[in-house]
């Protein structure tokens, strides 16, 4: 009898289980629209050329070694990341009220931020959008939050943002609730608030004394422009909010497995920064002690070298451009086929994902009948589409919907 025999199997993680099924599938026309990673028009992962160049320079740099990084990471990477999201004109940065901490990609940045809020500020309730990325709840509960609540976000009938529902739920949230907001390219819906809607959201957060935690996993992926995609974060900063912002460099740098991210904290009072940093140092020390260096060196080099930075922006435009082209292609095909329903949301939505409006039954049908893999919520990763499979995908959606 093992002491572990009472351990029950945990439920599978949908997106990873889906990828496994896709990999095992031998069908020649199989399509993976599940996984949240960029793919080229050949359906391949892409190492950004600027990343390759940085990696070569790093490999050849004899002055670098494998000593530990500081607990809060590589300063030049975190400072560059914070500047990238808050913008060069950020008042918080000029006044020394903003700080960046290198963390383990977006997930790790959320976790460190959530631990700080739960353990140091003793915040206990958090709200996430309904629906949201499948990991928010787990991260915050594991960090020590006591209560997970949702705010309405998606109006399924009209396939748009349910702003009234969202505002009402936020108005009813207890003071000091942490509100997780997708800073750009909402996952899974691909629907973001407009600038005017962000103002209304910020008004309620301010009035009800809630705490905004912006999750910025796709800066550059929505519009192809880093500044445009940072609108919400910069807006909260300009209005004088105190907030946290988790950044991921998985998508916009294609550095998925390097686990490079950044947690930005903005406070009203620069004098609080050193105490905050000392507390976060202790939290990280007890969690993983210090972060890995490879991704941080790449990001630092690219963000701090004007010429490489320009090249990187070109890569981002290429990735976001391909996504926009594929959105158009899918919508065109569906409309040409006369597929029942409206398909304008495919091009209205932004970022990597589209909430197609396909039901769970229809999504399962696409998987089982046509070897097209998508989440049961009907979410597809537009990057899984290519010029050679988009006709097949459209025809299969058409056949499924009819
Ligand atoms: N937040 C959202 C909304 C995401 O979609 C993702 C990536 N799927 C992340 C955070 C973080 O991902 P990672 O930890 O790989 O950076």
Boltz pocket constraint, residues with backbone or C-beta under 6 A from the ligand:
constraints:
  - pocket:
      binder: B
      contacts: [[A, 36], [A, 104], [A, 105], [A, 106], [A, 107], [A, 108], [A, 133], [A, 182], [A, 185], [A, 187], [A, 215], [A, 217], [A, 247], [A, 248], [A, 249], [A, 250], [A, 256], [A, 260], [A, 261]]
      max_distance: 6.0
